[in-house]
């Protein structure tokens, strides 16, 4: 639990340090993009600390493209 708290505090500090200049320079899209990517990174880090098993994106790609690959190779042979 302490690890999650440390990650959240550090990420909040990073968020404040990095996005404040972006908001001052009126770079709103960049600030939102940075915020979303930082949130995704923090979420993945917290799941790793809590040992929550995340699905592998490669498994979804294999599930989608395997039938297509089999059809193409069957057609070529």
Residue pairs with C-beta under 8 A, 6 or more apart in sequence:
3 49
4 46
4 49
4 50
7 42
7 45
7 46
7 49
8 42
8 46
11 38
11 41
11 42
14 38
15 35
15 38
18 34
18 38
19 31
19 34
19 35
22 28
22 30
22 31
22 34
23 31
44 54
47 54
